[in-house]
Every structure is written in structure tokens, then in C-alpha cells.
Amino acid sequence: MKKFFHSFISHLIKIIKEDWKAVLIVIIASSIQAFAVNYFTLHYRFPDLGVAGIAVLTNYMFGISPNWVILTGNILLLLWAHKDLNVRFLALTLLAISTFSTMLSIFADIPLPLPEDKFMATVIVGLLKGSAGGLMFNVGGSGGGTDILAVALRRRYGIEIGRFSIFINFFILALSISVIGLEAVVYGAVGLYINGITVDNVTRSFDKRKQAIIITNIPDEVSKFINSLGKGVTKLEGRGGYTGQERPVLITLLEPRHVVMLKRFLKERDERAFVSICDASEVLGKGFKSWRSL
């Protein structure tokens, strides 16, 4: 255990120095989640998810501060999961938990005018928490709680995080009926669904790219143009099935705005070019999603 904590602290310092963008995103996303919980979940007495769900229930029932339950529950989960998940993920998750608890205490002392419509509040909290969760997952961290279990299942079996969370958290919502009533639980279920869908969409949107396969009479010019966009291109040796002529085939992965620029370039330089464009749901490697986030 002593060796683990030494490695953990060293890795945390390394992340702060070398991967400051991930650290910044985790801090911002955790603050957004704390904002959503304080101003919407607790204010409207909505149920919450995972460890936070248990925390708000104990707050409603016994007046216990959610911070204590969230910190205790997440620390126990981190200790349980440290052998199964990489140190970087655990370090970012611990940072998220600490930021969340700190910001929750700060927001509790700042009044803010809120909408009277509970359904609107449900939609807002689902979008806020889902967006924040997706941002954290994309940099290889999480907000803690059942997210730790969800990430482990995603890495092992490829289960979508949002969909897994929906199933496990419906059980927590069922336990909430006797405490906050059926109406609040129904609102919570709507927020849960929006949260899960938003997490999946945010996660996929950051990984998604367009794969372009290009057959052109000016492969060198096209390759230089793609390189000028800051993207790489691979040239394969092809042969026409009808003519038998050798035709280089270019393959590249682009952002949607770059696809528009590529099509305009080909229209001006080679209108006889053949281009096939399809979605690449996830791209890993230099210039795209980092392997460290897995």
C-alpha cells in the first residue's frame, strides 16, 4: 500500500505538470456538477445518482451534509478499485471528488434565482451533469461513485457508460420513493435519462472524425493540402479493376470542417477525383484521442 501511495503521488504531480489540460477540464467539469447538485438537485429535492444519490437521501432524511457521504463513499471505492484501474484515472478521479466537495460547500453560501418549473430544472440538471461527466470521461477521469464501476465495465466489455448508469441508478431511484415521493422520483428518472444520453453523446462527439478515401490524378498535391490542415495522410498502392492502371489511394481522418475544405480543393483541382467519406466513431493516436485516456 505504501508503494502504491508513493506511485500515486508521483503520478499526480506528473499529470499536473505534463497534462494540465486534463486537470483543468476535470476541475471545470467537477465545478459544473457541484453547481447542478447544489442549485437544482438539493433545491428541488430531486434524487441523484450513485454515491451522490445516497448522499442526498441521507441529507433529506437526517440532515447530514452530502460532502461527508460523498467523500467517504468515493474514498472506499477508490481503495477498492486501485488494483483494477490505472493510476492516472484514479488521480484524476480523486481530483474531481475533491473539487466537487469544495465547490459544493462554496455554492451553498451563494444564493441564485432559479426557475419555478420543475421539468425545466430536471432538463437543466441532466444536461449540466451529463456534459460534465462526458468531458471528464474524455480525458480519462470520472466524477467518482458508480462512474468507477462503469469505466471498468467499459474497458473490459465495451459497455456504454451512460446506458450502464441508467440501469444501475434506476435501482437507487426506486429506493428514493419512500423518502421524496413518486413525483420527485419521476422527475429524477427524466433527469437520469437526459444525463445518460448526454454523457454518451458528449463522449462520442469528441472522438468522432470523418474518414476520407480519395482516388485522384494529383495525389501529391492532395497529400500536401491535407498536411497543410495539420492532418496526416496514408498512401496505398491501388489498381483500377477495369483499366488495370495503377492508382494511388489516399486515406485520411479529418474533422468535419476539414472535409468541406477538402471537397472544395478537389472541385477546383481535380473534378474527376473519387472520394468516399464515412464516420469514424473513435480515433486513437497522435493528433486525436490519447491512449492515456483509456
PAZAPA-4460 file (N, C-alpha, C; in steps of 0.05 Angstrom, whole numbers, plus 32768, in hexadecimal, padded with zeros to 4 digits):
% residues 294
    n_x    n_y    n_z   ca_x   ca_y   ca_z    c_x    c_y    c_z   seq   type   mol
   8011   7FE8   8000   8000   8000   8000   8011   8019   8000     1      M     A
   8028   8019   800F   803A   8030   8010   8045   8035   7FF5     2      K     A
   804C   8020   7FE6   8057   8023   7FCC   8043   802F   7FB9     3      K     A
   802A   8026   7FBC   8014   8031   7FAB   8011   804F   7FAF     4      F     A
   8010   8058   7FC9   800C   8074   7FCE   8023   8085   7FC4     5      F     A
   803B   807A   7FC6   8053   8088   7FBB   8050   808B   7F9D     6      H     A
   8048   8076   7F8F   8044   8077   7F72   802D   8089   7F6B     7      S     A
   8018   8089   7F7C   8001   809A   7F77   8008   80B8   7F78     8      F     A
   8017   80C0   7F8D   801E   80DC   7F90   8031   80E4   7F79     9      I     A
   8044   80D3   7F72   8056   80D9   7F5C   8047   80DD   7F42    10      S     A
   8034   80CB   7F3E   8025   80CD   7F25   8013   80E6   7F24    11      H     A
   8008   80ED   7F3B   7FF7   8105   7F3D   8008   811E   7F36    12      L     A
   8020   8120   7F41   8031   8137   7F3C   8039   8138   7F1E    13      I     A
   803E   8120   7F12   8045   811F   7EF6   802D   8128   7EE4    14      K     A
   8015   8120   7EEC   7FFD   8128   7EDD   7FFA   8146   7EDD    15      I     A
   7FFD   8152   7EF5   7FF9   816F   7EF8   800D   817E   7EE6    16      I     A
   8026   8173   7EE5   803B   8180   7ED5   8038   817C   7EB7    17      K     A
   8032   8163   7EAF   8032   815C   7E92   8017   815C   7E85    18      E     A
   8002   8157   7E95   7FE7   8154   7E89   7FD4   8168   7E96    19      D     A
   7FDC   8182   7E96   7FCD   8196   7EA4   7FB1   819B   7E98    20      W     A
   7FAE   8195   7E7E   7F94   8198   7E72   7F80   8185   7E7E    21      K     A
   7F88   816C   7E82   7F76   8159   7E8F   7F6F   8161   7EAB    22      A     A
   7F83   816B   7EBA   7F7E   8175   7ED5   7F6A   818C   7ED5    23      V     A
   7F6E   819F   7EC2   7F5C   81B6   7EC0   7F3F   81AD   7EB9    24      L     A
   7F3C   819B   7EA7   7F22   8191   7E9F   7F14   8183   7EB6    25      I     A
   7F23   8173   7EC5   7F17   8165   7EDC   7F0D   8179   7EF1    26      V     A
   7F1D   818E   7EF6   7F15   81A2   7F0A   7EFC   81B1   7F01    27      I     A
   7EFB   81B9   7EE7   7EE4   81C7   7EDC   7ECB   81B5   7EDD    28      I     A
   7ECE   819C   7ED4   7EB8   818A   7ED3   7EAD   8183   7EEF    29      A     A
   7EBF   8180   7F02   7EB6   817A   7F1D   7EA8   8192   7F29    30      S     A
   7EB1   81AA   7F23   7EA3   81C2   7F2C   7E87   81C4   7F20    31      S     A
   7E84   81BD   7F07   7E6A   81BD   7EFA   7E57   81A9   7F08    32      I     A
   7E61   8192   7F0F   7E51   817E   7F1C   7E49   8187   7F38    33      Q     A
   7E5B   8194   7F46   7E55   819F   7F61   7E3F   81B5   7F5E    34      A     A
   7E42   81C5   7F4A   7E2E   81DA   7F45   7E12   81CE   7F40    35      F     A
   7E11   81B8   7F30   7DF8   81AB   7F2A   7DEB   819F   7F43    36      A     A
   7DFC   8192   7F53   7DF2   8184   7F6B   7DE7   8199   7F7F    37      V     A
   7DF7   81AE   7F84   7DEF   81C1   7F98   7DD6   81D1   7F90    38      N     A
   7DD6   81DB   7F78   7DC1   81ED   7F70   7DA8   81E0   7F65    39      Y     A
   7DAA   81C6   7F5D   7D93   81B9   7F52   7D8B   81A0   7F61    40      F     A
   7D9E   818D   7F64   7D97   8174   7F72   7D8E   8179   7F8E    41      T     A
   7D9E   8186   7F9E   7D97   818B   7FBA   7D80   819F   7FBD    42      L     A
   7D80   81B3   7FAD   7D6B   81C8   7FAF   7D4F   81BD   7FA9    43      H     A
   7D4D   81AC   7F95   7D33   81A1   7F8D   7D2D   8186   7F9A    44      Y     A
   7D40   817D   7FAB   7D3D   8163   7FB8   7D3A   814C   7FA3    45      R     A
   7D4B   814E   7F8F   7D4C   8138   7F7B   7D5E   8122   7F85    46      F     A
   7D59   810A   7F7C   7D6D   80F4   7F82   7D86   80F8   7F71    47      P     A
   7D9B   80EB   7F79   7DB4   80ED   7F69   7DBD   80D0   7F63    48      D     A
   7DD5   80CE   7F58   7DDF   80B4   7F4E   7DF7   80AB   7F5F    49      L     A
   7DFA   8090   7F60   7E11   8084   7F6C   7E16   808D   7F89    50      G     A
   7E2F   8092   7F90   7E36   809A   7FAB   7E29   80B5   7FB2    51      V     A
   7E28   80C7   7F9E   7E1A   80E0   7FA2   7DFD   80DC   7FA8    52      A     A
   7DF1   80C8   7F9C   7DD5   80C2   7FA1   7DD0   80BA   7FBE    53      G     A
   7DE2   80A9   7FC8   7DE1   80A2   7FE5   7DE6   80BA   7FF7    54      I     A
   7DF8   80CB   7FEE   7DFF   80E3   7FFE   7DE7   80F6   8000    55      A     A
   7DD9   80FB   7FEA   7DC2   810D   7FEC   7DAB   8101   7FFC    56      V     A
   7DA8   80E6   7FFA   7D93   80D9   800A   7D98   80DC   8028    57      L     A
   7DB1   80D8   8030   7DB8   80DB   804D   7DB5   80F8   8055    58      T     A
   7DB9   810A   8042   7DB5   8127   8049   7D97   812C   804D    59      N     A
   7D86   8121   803C   7D69   8125   803F   7D5F   8119   8059    60      Y     A
   7D6A   8101   805F   7D5F   80F2   8076   7D6B   80FB   8091    61      M     A
   7D85   8100   8092   7D92   8105   80AB   7DA0   8120   80AD    62      F     A
   7DA0   812F   8097   7DAD   8149   8097   7DCB   8148   8096    63      G     A
   7DD6   8130   808F   7DF3   812D   808D   7DFE   813B   8074    64      I     A
   7E14   8149   8076   7E20   8157   805F   7E27   8142   804A    65      S     A
   7E1F   8147   8031   7E26   8134   801B   7E45   8131   8018    66      P     A
   7E54   8145   801F   7E71   8144   801C   7E7D   812C   802A    67      N     A
   7E74   8126   8043   7E80   8111   8053   7E7A   80F5   8046    68      W     A
   7E61   80F1   803D   7E5A   80D8   8031   7E68   80D4   8016    69      V     A
   7E6A   80E9   8006   7E77   80E8   7FEC   7E95   80E2   7FF0    70      I     A
   7EA2   80F0   8002   7EBF   80EB   8006   7EC4   80CF   8010    71      L     A
   7EB5   80C6   8025   7EB9   80AC   8030   7EB4   8096   801C    72      T     A
   7E9D   8098   800E   7E96   8083   7FFB   7EAA   8081   7FE4    73      G     A
   7EB3   8098   7FDA   7EC6   8098   7FC3   7EE1   808E   7FCB    74      N     A
   7EEA   8096   7FE3   7F04   808C   7FEC   7F04   806E   7FEF    75      I     A
   7EEE   8063   7FF9   7EED   8045   7FFC   7EED   8038   7FE0    76      L     A
   7EDF   8044   7FCD   7EDF   8039   7FB2   7EFA   803B   7FA4    77      L     A
   7F08   8051   7FA9   7F23   8054   7F9E   7F36   8040   7FA9    78      L     A
   7F34   803B   7FC3   7F46   8027   7FD0   7F40   800C   7FC5    79      L     A
   7F26   8006   7FC0   7F1E   7FEC   7FB5   7F27   7FE8   7F98    80      W     A
   7F27   7FFE   7F89   7F2C   7FFC   7F6C   7F49   8002   7F64    81      A     A
   7F5A   8009   7F76   7F75   8012   7F6E   7F85   7FFC   7F60    82      H     A
   7F7F   7FE3   7F65   7F8E   7FCD   7F58   7F84   7FC7   7F3C    83      K     A
   7F6B   7FD0   7F36   7F5F   7FCA   7F1C   7F61   7FE1   7F08    84      D     A
   7F64   7FFA   7F12   7F65   8011   7F00   7F80   801F   7F02    85      L     A
   7F88   802C   7EEC   7FA3   8038   7EEC   7FA4   8050   7EFE    86      N     A
   7FBD   8057   7F06   7FC2   806C   7F1A   7FB8   8087   7F0F    87      V     A
   7FBB   808C   7EF5   7FB3   80A5   7EEA   7F95   80AA   7EEE    88      R     A
   7F85   8095   7EE8   7F68   8097   7EEB   7F61   809C   7F08    89      F     A
   7F6E   808E   7F1B   7F68   8092   7F37   7F70   80AE   7F40    90      L     A
   7F87   80B8   7F36   7F90   80D3   7F3E   7F7C   80E8   7F35    91      A     A
   7F73   80E6   7F1C   7F60   80FA   7F11   7F45   80F8   7F1F    92      L     A
   7F3E   80DF   7F26   7F24   80DB   7F34   7F26   80E7   7F50    93      T     A
   7F3C   80E3   7F5E   7F3F   80EF   7F79   7F3F   810E   7F77    94      L     A
   7F4B   8119   7F62   7F4A   8136   7F5E   7F2D   813F   7F5A    95      L     A
   7F1E   812F   7F4A   7F02   8136   7F45   7EF2   8136   7F5F    96      A     A
   7EF6   8121   7F6F   7EE7   811F   7F89   7EED   8136   7F9B    97      I     A
   7F07   813D   7F9D   7F10   8153   7FAF   7F04   816E   7FA5    98      S     A
   7F05   8172   7F8B   7EFA   818B   7F80   7EDC   818D   7F84    99      T     A
   7ECF   8177   7F7F   7EB1   8176   7F82   7EAA   817D   7F9F   100      F     A
   7EB7   8171   7FB2   7EB0   8176   7FCE   7EB5   8192   7FD6   101      S     A
   7ECC   819D   7FCD   7ED3   81B9   7FD3   7EBF   81CD   7FC7   102      T     A
   7EB9   81C9   7FAD   7EA7   81DB   7FA0   7E8A   81D9   7FAA   103      M     A
   7E83   81C1   7FB3   7E68   81BD   7FBE   7E65   81CE   7FD8   104      L     A
   7E7A   81CF   7FE8   7E79   81E0   8000   7E78   81FD   7FF9   105      S     A
   7E87   8205   7FE5   7E88   8221   7FDD   7E6D   822A   7FD1   106      I     A
   7E61   821A   7FC0   7E47   8221   7FB3   7E31   8222   7FC8   107      F     A
   7E33   8213   7FDD   7E1E   8212   7FF2   7E1A   822D   7FFF   108      A     A
   7E2F   823E   7FFE   7E2D   8259   800B   7E27   826F   7FF7   109      D     A
   7E22   8268   7FDE   7E1D   827C   7FC9   7E00   8279   7FBF   110      I     A
   7DEE   828B   7FC5   7DD2   8289   7FBB   7DD1   828F   7F9D   111      P     A
   7DBD   8282   7F90   7DBA   8286   7F73   7D9D   8282   7F6C   112      L     A
   7D91   8295   7F5C   7D75   8291   7F53   7D72   8279   7F41   113      P     A
   7D5E   8269   7F47   7D5A   8250   7F38   7D3F   824E   7F2B   114      L     A
   7D3C   823F   7F16   7D21   823D   7F09   7D0D   822E   7F1A   115      P     A
   7CF4   8236   7F18   7CDF   8229   7F28   7CD6   820E   7F1B   116      E     A
   7CD9   820B   7F02   7CD1   81F3   7EF3   7CE3   81DC   7EFA   117      D     A
   7CD9   81C7   7F07   7CE9   81B0   7F0F   7CF3   81A0   7EF6   118      K     A
   7CE2   819F   7EE2   7CEB   8190   7ECA   7D03   819E   7EBD   119      F     A
   7D02   81B8   7EBB   7D19   81C7   7EB1   7D32   81C2   7EC1   120      M     A
   7D2F   81C2   7EDC   7D45   81BD   7EEE   7D50   81A1   7EE9   121      A     A
   7D3F   818D   7EE4   7D47   8172   7EDF   7D58   8170   7EC5   122      T     A
   7D4F   817E   7EB0   7D5E   817E   7E97   7D79   818B   7E9B   123      V     A
   7D7A   81A2   7EA9   7D93   81B0   7EAD   7DA7   819F   7EBD   124      I     A
   7D9E   8193   7ED2   7DB1   8183   7EE3   7DBB   816B   7ED3   125      V     A
   7DAA   815F   7EC2   7DB3   8148   7EB2   7DC7   8150   7E9D   126      G     A
   7DC3   8167   7E91   7DD6   8171   7E7C   7DF0   8179   7E89   127      L     A
   7DEF   8187   7EA0   7E07   8190   7EAD   7E18   8179   7EB6   128      L     A
   7E0C   8166   7EC5   7E1B   8150   7ED0   7E25   813D   7EBA   129      K     A
   7E14   8139   7EA5   7E1C   8127   7E8F   7E33   8133   7E7F   130      G     A
   7E32   814D   7E7A   7E48   815A   7E6B   7E62   8159   7E7C   131      S     A
   7E60   815E   7E95   7E78   815D   7EA7   7E83   8141   7EA8   132      A     A
   7E71   812D   7EAB   7E7B   8112   7EAC   7E89   8109   7E92   133      G     A
   7E7D   8111   7E7C   7E89   810A   7E62   7EA5   8117   7E5F   134      G     A
   7EA8   8130   7E67   7EC2   813E   7E66   7ED7   812F   7E76   135      L     A
   7ECF   8126   7E8E   7EE3   8118   7E9F   7EEA   80FD   7E93   136      M     A
   7ED7   80EE   7E89   7EDD   80D4   7E7D   7EF0   80D7   7E65   137      F     A
   7EED   80ED   7E56   7EFE   80F1   7E3E   7F1B   80F6   7E45   138      N     A
   7F21   8100   7E5C   7F3D   8104   7E64   7F47   80ED   7E76   139      V     A
   7F36   80D9   7E7A   7F3F   80C2   7E89   7F3A   80C3   7EA7   140      G     A
   7F28   80D4   7EAF   7F20   80D6   7ECC   7F03   80CF   7ED0   141      G     A
   7EF9   80D5   7EE7   7EDD   80D1   7EED   7ED5   80E1   7F05   142      S     A
   7EBB   80E3   7F0A   7EB2   80F1   7F22   7EB1   80E0   7F3A   143      G     A
   7EBA   80C7   7F38   7EB9   80B5   7F4F   7E9F   80A5   7F51   144      G     A
   7E9B   8098   7F67   7E82   8089   7F6B   7E80   8071   7F58   145      G     A
   7E68   806E   7F4D   7E63   8057   7F3B   7E72   805C   7F20   146      T     A
   7E7C   8074   7F1B   7E8C   8079   7F03   7EA5   8067   7F03   147      D     A
   7EB0   8061   7F1B   7EC7   8050   7F1D   7EC0   8034   7F13   148      I     A
   7EA9   802A   7F1B   7EA0   8010   7F12   7E9A   8010   7EF4   149      L     A
   7E8D   8026   7EEB   7E86   8028   7ECF   7E9E   8028   7EBD   150      A     A
   7EB3   8037   7EC4   7ECB   8038   7EB4   7ED8   801D   7EB3   151      V     A
   7ED9   800F   7EC9   7EE5   7FF4   7ECA   7ED6   7FE1   7EB7   152      A     A
   7EBC   7FE3   7EB6   7EAC   7FD2   7EA4   7EB0   7FDA   7E87   153      L     A
   7EB3   7FF4   7E82   7EB7   7FFD   7E67   7ED2   7FF3   7E5C   154      R     A
   7EE6   7FF4   7E6D   7F01   7FEB   7E64   7F02   7FCD   7E60   155      R     A
   7EF4   7FBE   7E71   7EF5   7FA1   7E6F   7EE2   7F96   7E59   156      R     A
   7ECA   7FA1   7E57   7EB5   7F95   7E46   7EAA   7FA8   7E31   157      Y     A
   7EB3   7FC1   7E31   7EA9   7FD4   7E1D   7E8C   7FDE   7E22   158      G     A
   7E82   7FDC   7E3B   7E67   7FE5   7E41   7E67   8004   7E42   159      I     A
   7E53   8010   7E35   7E50   802D   7E35   7E4B   8037   7E52   160      E     A
   7E5A   804B   7E5A   7E59   8055   7E75   7E3D   805F   7E7C   161      I     A
   7E32   8070   7E6B   7E18   807B   7E70   7E02   8066   7E74   162      G     A
   7E02   8052   7E62   7DEE   803D   7E63   7DF0   802D   7E7D   163      R     A
   7E09   8026   7E84   7E0D   8017   7E9D   7E03   8027   7EB5   164      F     A
   7E09   8041   7EB5   7E01   8052   7ECB   7DE3   8053   7ECE   165      S     A
   7DD5   8053   7EB7   7DB8   8054   7EB8   7DAC   803C   7EC8   166      I     A
   7DB6   8025   7EC2   7DAC   800C   7ECF   7DB2   800C   7EEC   167      F     A
   7DCB   8011   7EF4   7DD2   800E   7F10   7DC6   8024   7F21   168      I     A
   7DC2   803C   7F15   7DB7   8052   7F25   7D98   8052   7F27   169      N     A
   7D8B   8043   7F15   7D6E   8040   7F18   7D68   8032   7F32   170      F     A
   7D7A   8020   7F3A   7D77   8012   7F54   7D78   8026   7F6B   171      F     A
   7D8B   8039   7F69   7D8D   804D   7F7E   7D75   805F   7F7F   172      I     A
   7D6A   8065   7F67   7D52   8075   7F66   7D3A   8067   7F73   173      L     A
   7D39   804D   7F70   7D23   803E   7F7C   7D24   8040   7F9A   174      A     A
   7D3C   8040   7FA6   7D3F   8043   7FC3   7D37   805F   7FCC   175      L     A
   7D37   8072   7FBA   7D32   808E   7FC2   7D14   8094   7FC5   176      S     A
   7D03   8082   7FBA   7CE6   8088   7FBA   7CDB   808D   7FD6   177      I     A
   7CE4   807C   7FE9   7CD9   807F   8005   7CE3   8098   8013   178      S     A
   7CF9   80A4   8008   7D04   80BC   8015   7CFA   80D6   8009   179      V     A
   7CFA   80D7   7FEF   7CF3   80F1   7FE2   7CD9   80F0   7FD2   180      I     A
   7CCD   80D8   7FD0   7CB4   80D6   7FC2   7CB6   80CF   7FA4   181      G     A
   7CA0   80C5   7F99   7CA0   80BB   7F7E   7CA5   80D2   7F6A   182      L     A
   7C99   80E9   7F6F   7C9B   80FF   7F5B   7CB9   8107   7F57   183      E     A
   7CC7   810B   7F6D   7CE3   8113   7F6C   7CF4   80FD   7F5E   184      A     A
   7CED   80E4   7F63   7CFC   80CE   7F57   7CF7   80CD   7F38   185      V     A
   7CDF   80D3   7F30   7CD9   80D5   7F13   7CEA   80EB   7F06   186      V     A
   7CEB   8102   7F13   7CFC   8117   7F09   7D19   810E   7F08   187      Y     A
   7D21   8100   7F1D   7D3C   80F6   7F1E   7D42   80E2   7F07   188      G     A
   7D2F   80D1   7F01   7D32   80BE   7EEB   7D36   80CC   7ED0   189      A     A
   7D28   80E2   7ECC   7D2B   80F1   7EB4   7D47   80FD   7EB2   190      V     A
   7D50   8109   7EC9   7D6A   8114   7ECA   7D80   80FF   7EC6   191      G     A
   7D7B   80E7   7ED1   7D8E   80D0   7ECE   7D91   80C9   7EB0   192      L     A
   7D7A   80C7   7EA3   7D7B   80C0   7E86   7D8A   80D5   7E76   193      Y     A
   7D84   80EF   7E7B   7D92   8104   7E6D   7DB0   8104   7E73   194      I     A
   7DB6   80FF   7E8D   7DD2   80FD   7E95   7DE1   80E7   7E86   195      N     A
   7DD5   80CF   7E85   7DE2   80B9   7E78   7DE6   80BD   7E5A   196      G     A
   7DD2   80C7   7E4D   7DD4   80CD   7E30   7DE8   80E2   7E2A   197      I     A
   7DE9   80F7   7E3B   7DFC   810D   7E37   7E18   8103   7E3B   198      T     A
   7E1D   80F2   7E4F   7E38   80E7   7E53   7E41   80D8   7E3A   199      V     A
   7E31   80C6   7E2F   7E38   80B7   7E18   7E3D   80C9   7E00   200      D     A
   7E2C   80DD   7DFB   7E2F   80EF   7DE4   7E48   8100   7DE6   201      N     A
   7E4D   810A   7DFE   7E65   811B   7E02   7E7E   810A   7DFE   202      V     A
   7E7E   80F1   7E0A   7E95   80E0   7E07   7E9B   80D9   7DEA   203      T     A
   7E86   80D2   7DDB   7E8A   80CB   7DBF   7E90   80E3   7DAD   204      R     A
   7E85   80FA   7DB3   7E8A   8111   7DA2   7EA7   811A   7DA3   205      S     A
   7EB4   8116   7DB9   7ED0   811E   7DBA   7EE2   810A   7DAB   206      F     A
   7EDA   80F1   7DA8   7EEA   80DD   7D9B   7EE4   80DB   7D7D   207      D     A
   7ECD   80E5   7D75   7EC4   80E0   7D5A   7ED4   80F0   7D46   208      K     A
   7EDC   80E4   7D30   7EE9   80F1   7D1A   7EDE   80E6   7CFF   209      R     A
   7EE5   80F3   7CEA   7EDD   80EA   7CCF   7EF5   80DC   7CC2   210      K     A
   7EF0   80C4   7CB8   7F05   80B5   7CA9   7F00   80B9   7C8B   211      Q     A
   7F14   80C3   7C7E   7F12   80C8   7C61   7F25   80B6   7C51   212      A     A
   7F1A   80A9   7C3D   7F29   8098   7C2A   7F28   80A7   7C10   213      I     A
   7F40   80AD   7C05   7F42   80BF   7BEE   7F52   80B1   7BD8   214      I     A
   7F46   80B1   7BC0   7F54   80A8   7BA8   7F55   80C0   7B95   215      I     A
   7F6D   80CA   7B8F   7F70   80E2   7B80   7F88   80E1   7B6D   216      T     A
   7F87   80F2   7B59   7F9E   80F3   7B46   7FB4   8104   7B50   217      N     A
   7FB0   8112   7B66   7FC5   8123   7B71   7FC9   811C   7B8F   218      I     A
   7FD1   8103   7B94   7FD4   80FA   7BB0   7FE8   810A   7BC1   219      P     A
   7FFE   8113   7BB4   8012   8122   7BC3   8007   813D   7BCC   220      D     A
   7FF8   814B   7BBA   7FED   8165   7BC1   7FD8   8162   7BD7   221      E     A
   7FC8   814D   7BD5   7FB3   8149   7BE9   7FC0   8142   7C04   222      V     A
   7FD5   8132   7C03   7FE3   812B   7C1C   7FEF   8144   7C2A   223      S     A
   7FFB   8156   7C1A   8006   816F   7C25   7FEF   8180   7C31   224      K     A
   7FD8   8181   7C23   7FC2   8191   7C2D   7FB8   8186   7C48   225      F     A
   7FB6   816C   7C4A   7FAD   815F   7C63   7FC1   8165   7C7A   226      I     A
   7FDB   8163   7C73   7FF0   8169   7C87   7FEE   8186   7C90   227      N     A
   7FE6   8198   7C7E   7FE4   81B4   7C85   7FCE   81B9   7C99   228      S     A
   7FBB   81A6   7C9B   7FA5   81A8   7CAE   7FAE   819E   7CC9   229      L     A
   7FC6   8194   7CCB   7FD0   8189   7CE4   7FC8   816C   7CE8   230      G     A
   7FC1   815E   7CD2   7FB9   8142   7CD3   7FCB   8131   7CC2   231      K     A
   7FCD   8118   7CCB   7FDE   8105   7CBC   7FCE   80F7   7CA6   232      G     A
   7FDC   80EB   7C94   7FCF   80DC   7C7E   7FE0   80C4   7C78   233      V     A
   7FD3   80AD   7C72   7FE1   8095   7C6B   7FDB   808E   7C4D   234      T     A
   7FF1   8088   7C3E   7FEE   8082   7C22   7FF1   8064   7C1E   235      K     A
   7FDC   8058   7C12   7FDD   803B   7C0C   7FDF   8038   7BEE   236      L     A
   7FEB   8022   7BE5   7FEE   801C   7BC9   7FD5   800D   7BC0   237      E     A
   7FC6   8018   7BAD   7FAE   800C   7BA3   7FB0   8007   7B85   238      G     A
   7F9D   7FF7   7B7B   7F9C   7FF2   7B5E   7F7F   7FF1   7B55   239      R     A
   7F79   7FFF   7B40   7F5D   8000   7B35   7F54   7FE5   7B2C   240      G     A
   7F3C   7FDD   7B36   7F32   7FC2   7B2E   7F2B   7FC0   7B11   241      G     A
   7F24   7FD6   7B04   7F1C   7FD5   7AE8   7F33   7FDC   7AD6   242      Y     A
   7F42   7FF1   7ADC   7F58   7FFA   7ACB   7F72   7FEB   7AD1   243      T     A
   7F75   7FE2   7AE9   7F8E   7FD4   7AF0   7FA4   7FE8   7AF6   244      G     A
   7F9E   8002   7AF5   7FB3   8016   7AFB   7FB8   801A   7B19   245      Q     A
   7FD0   8020   7B1F   7FD7   8025   7B3B   7FCC   8040   7B43   246      E     A
   7FBE   8040   7B5A   7FB1   8059   7B64   7FB6   805A   7B82   247      R     A
   7FC6   806E   7B8B   7FCA   8071   7BA8   7FB0   8076   7BB6   248      P     A
   7FAD   806B   7BCE   7F95   806F   7BDE   7F9D   807D   7BF8   249      V     A
   7F91   8094   7BFE   7F98   80A4   7C16   7F83   809F   7C2B   250      L     A
   7F8C   809B   7C44   7F7A   8098   7C5B   7F82   80AC   7C70   251      I     A
   7F6E   80BA   7C7A   7F74   80CE   7C8F   7F5C   80D0   7CA2   252      T     A
   7F61   80DB   7CBA   7F4C   80E0   7CCE   7F4B   80FE   7CD3   253      L     A
   7F33   8109   7CCF   7F30   8126   7CD0   7F19   812E   7CE3   254      L     A
   7F1A   8147   7CEC   7F03   8153   7CF9   7EEF   815C   7CE4   255      E     A
   7ED5   815E   7CEC   7EC1   8164   7CD8   7EC7   817E   7CC8   256      P     A
   7ED1   8193   7CD5   7ED7   81AB   7CC7   7EED   81A8   7CB2   257      R     A
   7F00   8195   7CB7   7F15   8190   7CA4   7F0B   8181   7C8C   258      H     A
   7EF6   8171   7C90   7EEA   8162   7C79   7EDF   8176   7C65   259      V     A
   7ED2   818B   7C6E   7EC7   81A0   7C5C   7EDE   81AD   7C4C   260      V     A
   7EF4   81B2   7C5A   7F0B   81BF   7C4D   7F17   81AC   7C38   261      M     A
   7F18   8192   7C3F   7F24   817F   7C2C   7F13   817D   7C13   262      L     A
   7EF8   817C   7C16   7EE7   817A   7BFF   7EE9   8193   7BED   263      K     A
   7EEC   81AA   7BF9   7EF0   81C2   7BE9   7F0A   81C1   7BDA   264      R     A
   7F1F   81B7   7BE7   7F39   81B5   7BDA   7F38   81A2   7BC2   265      F     A
   7F2B   818B   7BC5   7F29   8177   7BB0   7F17   8182   7B99   266      L     A
   7F03   8191   7BA0   7EF2   819C   7B8B   7F01   81AF   7B79   267      K     A
   7F14   81BE   7B85   7F24   81D1   7B76   7F3B   81C4   7B66   268      E     A
   7F46   81AF   7B72   7F5F   81A3   7B66   7F5A   818A   7B57   269      R     A
   7F46   817A   7B5F   7F42   8160   7B51   7F25   8157   7B54   270      D     A
   7F14   8160   7B42   7EF8   8159   7B43   7EF3   813C   7B3C   271      E     A
   7F07   812E   7B32   7F04   8111   7B2B   7F0C   80FF   7B43   272      R     A
   7F13   810C   7B59   7F1B   80FC   7B71   7F03   80ED   7B7C   273      A     A
   7F09   80D6   7B89   7EF5   80C6   7B97   7EFA   80C8   7BB5   274      F     A
   7EE5   80CF   7BC4   7EE9   80D2   7BE1   7ED2   80C3   7BEF   275      V     A
   7EDA   80B3   7C03   7EC6   80A6   7C15   7ECB   80AF   7C31   276      S     A
   7EB6   80BA   7C3E   7EB8   80C5   7C59   7EA5   80B6   7C6C   277      I     A
   7EAF   80AD   7C82   7E9E   80A0   7C96   7EA6   80A8   7CB2   278      C     A
   7E95   80A2   7CC5   7E9A   80A9   7CE1   7EAD   8095   7CEE   279      D     A
   7EC1   809F   7CFD   7ED2   808E   7D0D   7ECA   8094   7D2A   280      A     A
   7EBC   8082   7D37   7EB0   8087   7D51   7EC5   808C   7D67   281      S     A
   7EDD   8082   7D64   7EF2   8086   7D78   7F0D   8084   7D6A   282      E     A
   7F1F   8097   7D70   7F3A   8097   7D64   7F4E   809A   7D7A   283      V     A
   7F61   8088   7D7C   7F76   8089   7D90   7F91   808C   7D82   284      L     A
   7FA2   809C   7D8E   7FBC   80A0   7D83   7FC5   80BD   7D83   285      G     A
   7FDD   80C3   7D7A   7FE7   80DE   7D7A   7FD6   80F1   7D6A   286      K     A
   7FCF   8107   7D76   7FBE   811B   7D68   7FA1   8117   7D6E   287      G     A
   7F9A   8100   7D7B   7F7E   80FA   7D81   7F7C   80F3   7D9F   288      F     A
   7F6A   80E1   7DA6   7F67   80D9   7DC2   7F80   80CB   7DCC   289      K     A
   7F89   80D2   7DE3   7FA1   80C7   7DEE   7F9C   80AB   7DFA   290      S     A
   7FB0   8099   7DF7   7FAE   807E   7E03   7FAD   8080   7E21   291      W     A
   7FB8   8096   7E2C   7FB8   8098   7E4A   7F9C   809B   7E55   292      R     A
   7F89   80A3   7E45   7F6E   80A7   7E4F   7F5F   808D   7E52   293      S     A
   7F6A   8076   7E49   7F5D   805C   7E4B   7F63   804F   7E66   294      L     A
***
